[in-house]
């Protein structure tokens, strides 16, 4: 139950001067313990200038990422929502100012001989001095939503840049696999011709011809799947860059090996993630909003005050002269009395929500740490795997040459030739896939550490009256 009391204006202004904030201090990065270093030993070569994707040294990739950051529709959507949240913040701040509305009192006086119309224009003003702190808490909640929307833009840019790089790596992987498939097909066709000639000369059985033909058909069968994977990557890149998906380009338009990462920005230390990962900054802004919501609920326990005034200009008719005016000014004070515990329960609910969001924030930090550690371990693992696969290719090439030569002399079976040929083709395919996985691991690493683009390393948050994160640290 609320009790409304009329008080003098002087008393209302005195209460307004005593208004204090009701918003508690939100937990944040200072309340999360972080290790001094990442657990994995590997660190990428350093190049502190430029964007992380430029570490691949591929101008085509640079062009695609920049185009996506400028034209991606998901990024554009988050920017529109940012503009909306800023408008709502301006609206919340406007509630702290007096509102004035125009009014008009129209009267009609009718007699047997005449009808007169009178018009009494005027204005009505309302002002809430916010002695309860509700409006201040609402402004802080709106400002936190602006901060979250700002960081969501940066997070979408982070994810889009990473996805473009991943799809481009897949495009190059499948393109290189298709080129290898053509080379492997020619190699197996040559083997099939040799086996066929030996069969026609009576030097080998028809079974050998069938085995060689089966291996060739199995290799050719991979073409359709690779073309499908390549088309999907090309279509995904088109969507990411705001374009209409089209037929995937021919292989020779994207020829060349999978791009290799050479150097990139420094990773920093785990504590840097708290100021660099946009999704963690979003979660921190959500904590601030939850704290502000506690303040909004607490304001219901305090008195609220409304100051109102009205001015009417009377005794005027259409086209006439105003002869007098009527004015009034007053204030109404609402005092919370008894509500059966509803307000306290709502405060408790808001406090539990604040604690729940903090736990989500801590969980998010742990998840981000896991992403970074996984990427570092993957880079080291794939680097070692590539070295072993290169050695395997070298040995497989020697084995195939020797078995092929021995087969022509009749000193080895076709099974030895086909087996060594399969090992060679398999090792070459595995190396391409492993090189792509290594490149993708570097993308995962820089997406995990939240490295922003060089052009947007500072996030500008339109926040007033709150301790909000001020931006990324380079």
N, C-alpha and C positions, 0 to 999 in steps of 0.2 A: 504494500500500500504506500502511496506517495501522498504527502501532505503539501499543498500549495499555500504559500504565504506571500502576501504583497509586502514589499519592503521599500523604503525610500531609495532614490537613485544614489545618493551618497553612500549608503550602506552597500549597495550592489557593487559600486566601483571599488570599494574597499575589499570586498570578498574577491573580486576579480584580481586585484593586486596580489592576493595571497595564494593564487592558484599554483600548484606544483604538478610535476609530471607523475604519472602513475605507472610508467613503463619500467619493468625490471631490466637489469643488465642481461643481455642475451649471451649464452655461452658461445664460444667460437674457437678459432685455431689455438689460442693460448691454453685451452682446456684439453687439447689432444696431444699426447706424448708421441714424438716422432724420433726415429733413430737418426744417428748422425750421418750415416752413409747407407747406400743401397747394398744389399747382401752380395749380389753377383759381382764378380771381379771385373768383368768386361766393361770397357768404356769406349764409345766410338771415337774415331779421330775428330779433332776439333776444327771447326771453321765458324767463328762467331759472327761472321757477316752474312747477311742474306737470310733466306727462308730455308727451313729444313729440307724441303723437297728439292731445292737446288743442289743438294748434296749428291743427287743421282747424276748430275751433269747432263741432263736430257732436256733440250729446249722444248721439245714437243710436250713433255710432261709439265714443264713450267707454264706453257701456254694454256694447257687444259685446266690446271689448278686456278690460274688467274681468271680464266673465263668463268669457271664455276663460282668462284667467290663473288664475281660481279653479276652473274645471271641466274644462279640457282634459285629456284622458286621457294624451297624450304627456308633458305636464308631470308629471302624477301618477306616471307610470311612472318618470321620472327621479328623482323624490323617493323612491320606494321603493328604487331602486338606491342612492341616497345613504344611506338608512338601513342597507341591507345592507353597504355599504363601511365605515360607521362601526362596525357590529357586528364586522366582521373586524379593524378596527383595535384594538378593545377586546380581541379574542382574541389579537392579536399582542403587545399589551402584557402580557397575562396570562402569556405564555410567559416573561417576565422574573422572575416570582414563583415561589416553590417550589410544587410540586404535592404534595398529600397524598391518598393513597387508603387506604381501609380494607380490611383483609384478615382472613381467619379460617381457621385450620388446624383441621379437624375430624378426630378420630381415633376409631376403634372398637376396643375391646379385648374379645375374646370368649374365654371359658373354657367349660368343660363346665357350670358352674353359673350363670354370670352373663355379661351383655353390658354393657360400659360405654362410654359416649360421652364423649369429652373435647373441649372447645372452647378453642382458643387464639386469641382475638381480638388484633388489632394494627393497625399502620399502616405504610405505606411512603411515604417522602418522596423526591422528586427535585428537584434544583436545578441549573440551568445558570447559572453566574456570567457567562457570555458573554465569556470572555477573548478569543475570536476576533473579536468584534464582529458576528457573524452576526445575532443577535437584534436588535441595535440597527439594523442595516441593513434587516432585515425590517420593523421598526416604521416606519422612514422610508419604505419602499416602500408600506406600507399607508396611511400618512398622506398620501402623494402621491396615492394612489388616492382617498382621501376628498376631497382638494382638487379633483381632476379631476371627481369626481361632483358636488360642490357647484357648480362652474362650469358643468357640463352642465345643471343645473337652470336657471341663469340664462340660458344660451344658448338653451335650449328656449323660455324665456319671451320672449326677444328675437325668435326666429323666429316664434313663434305670434302675438305682437302685430303684427309686420309682415305676416304672412299674413292676419290678420283685416282689417287696414287695406286691403290689396290687394284682397281679395275684396269688401269693402264698396264700394270705389271702382268695381270692376267692376259690382257690383249697381246702383249709382247711374248709371254710364255707360250700361248697357243700358236702364235705366228711362228715362233722358232721351232716348236714341235712339228708344225706342218712342214716346214722346210726340212727338218730332219727326217720326217716321214717320206718325203720325196727322195731324199738321198738313200734312205734305207730300202725303199722300194726298188730303186735302180740297182742297189747292191744285190738284193734277192733275185731280181730279174736276171742279173748276170749269172748268179749261181744256178738258177733254173735252166738257163741256156746251156751251161756247161754240163749239167746233169742230163739234159735231154740229148745232147750230142753224144755223151758217153753211152746212154741207153740205145741210141740208134746205131752206135758202133758195136753194140753187144758187150760193152765193158761194165755196165751196171744194170740193176734190175729196175723194172717199171715202178716198184715201190719207192725208190729214191726220187723218181720224178714226182710222184704224188706227195711225198713229204715236202719237197721243195716248193711245190705249188701251194700246198696248204699253208706253209709259213708265209708265203707271199700274200695270199688272200687274207690271212689274219692281220698282217701289217696294214694292208689297204683298208681293212674294216675300221681302223682307228680314225680314218679321215673324217667321217661324218660326225663323230662325237667331238672331235677337235674343232670342226667348223661351227658346231652348235655352241660350244663354250666360247669360241671367239666372237660369234655374233652376239651372245648375251653380254659379253664385256663391252663390245662396241655400243650396244643399245643402252647399257647402263651409263656409259660415259656421256652419251647424248642427253639422257634425262638429267644427269647431274649438272650439265652445262646449260640446261634450259632449252635444249633443242629437241626436235622430233626424232625418235629412233628411226634409223634407216638401215638398209642392208649393210652388213659389216664390210669394211674395205678389203680389197684383195691383199694377199699376204705380202706382196712386194712393196706395198705402200707403207707397211710398218715393219720392214725387214730389219734385221739386226738382233743382237742378243738381248736378254733381259738386262735392264739397266742395273749397274752395280753402284752401291752407295760408297762414296769416298770419304766425305767429312761433313759434319753438321754442327749445330750449336751445342754448347755445353749443357749437360743434363742438370747440373746443380746438385743439391742435396734433397733428401725427402721432404724437408720442411718447405722447400720452394713449391711443392705441389699444392700446398694450401692456398697459395696466392697466384698460382699459374693455371691450375685446372679449372676451366670455366664452370663445369658441372659442380665442383666443390664450392665455388663461389656462389652458385645458384643456391645450393643447400645452406650456405651461411646466410644468404639474404632471406631464405625461408625461415631460418632461426630468428632473425630480426623481426620478421612479420609476426611470427608466433609470440615473441615477447611483447610486441605492440598489441596483439590481440588480448594478452593478459591485462595490459593497461586499459584497454577499452572496457573489459569486464569489471576491472577494479573501479572504474569511474562511476559505475552504477551505485557504488556504496557512498558516494559523495553527493552533496547537494548540487543541483544544477540551477542555473540562473538564466532567465531570458529578459532582456530589456526591449521594450516595444514603445513606439511612438507613432502618432498619427496627426496629420494636419489636413483640415478640410477648409477650403475657401467657399464661404456661403453667400447667400442672397444674390446670386448672379443669374441672369437669364442669357439665352443665346445672344451673343453680340453685346451683352451688357457689361457693366463695370462691377467688379467685386467690391462689396462694401465692408465685409468683415471676414474673419476666419476663426476656426475652432481648432484647438490643438490639445493633445494629451500626451503624457509621457509617464511610463510606469515600469515596474519590474516585477517578475514573478519568480519566486524561489521554490523549487521542489526539494523536499526533504525526504530521503528514504526512511521508512519506518519499519514495517514488518511485511515480509513476503514469503514466510514459511521456509526460508533457507535457499530460495531459488538463486539469488545473486551469488551467494557463497559457492553454491554448486557449479555455477557457470564459470566462476573464477578458477575453481579446482580443475574443471574440465580443460580450460585454456592452459593451465599450468602443466597438466599431464600431456597435452598436445605439444607443448614446448619441449618437454623432456623426451617425448617420442621422436621429435624431429632432430634433437641432438643425437640420439642413438642412431638414427638414420644417417646423420652426418658422419659420425664415427665409423659406421659400417661402410659408407662410401669411401672414406679415407683408406680403410683397409683394402677395399677392392681395388682402388687405384694403385696402391703399393704393390698388390699382387700383379696387376697388369704390367707395371714397369719391370718387376723382377722376372716375370715370364718372358718378356721381350728380350731382356738382356741374356737370359739363359739360352733362348732360342737362337739368338745371333751367334753366340759362341758355338752352339751345337751344329748349326747349319754350316758355319765356316769350316769346322773340322770335317763335317760330312763331305763338303765340296772337295776338300783336299784329297780325301780317300777316294772319292769317285773319279777324280782326274787320274789318280794312279791306276784305278781299276780300268779306265778306258785305255790307258797306255798298254797295260798288260793284255787286255782283250783284243786290241788291234794286232799285237804281235801273235797272239794265239790264233786269231782268225787267218792271218797271212800264212802262218806255218801249216795249219790244218788244211787250208785251201791248196797250198802247194803240194802237200803230201797226198791229198786226194787225187790231184791230177796225175800224180805218179803211181796211183794205185796203192799207196802205202798207208792210207787212212780211210775210214768209212765216211759216208755222207753224214752219218749221225754226228761225228766229230765236227764236221764243217758247220752244220746247222746249229749245233749247240754253241760253238764259239761265236757264230754270227748272232745268235739270240742274245748272248751275254754282252756283246759289243753294243747292239742296238739298245738293250735294256739299260746299260750303264750310261749311254749318251742321253737317253730319255730321263733317267733319274737325275743326272747332273743339271739338266735344264730345269726340271721341277724343283730341285734343291736350291738352285740359284734364285729362282722366283720366290721360294719360301724365305730365303735369306733377305732378299729385298723387301718382302712383305713384313718381315720381322722388324726391319728398321722403321718402316711406316708405323707399325704397332708401337714401337718404342716412343717415337716423337708424338704420336697421338696420346699415348699414356701419360707422358710428362706434361702434356698440355701446352706444348710450345706454340705460341701464336705466330701469325705472319708478321714480318717486319713492319708492315704498314699499319697493323692494328694491335700493337703491344700495350697500348694504354686504353683501358676501358673507362669512358667518361660516364659517371653516374650522377644524374640530377637528383641529389639527395640533400635535404636540409634538416638539420636538427637530429642527425643520427650518426653513429660511428660505423660507417659502412666501408667495405674494402674500396680502395681508391683505384685499383687497376692491377694489371699484370706487371710482374717484375721481369725484365728481359733476362 
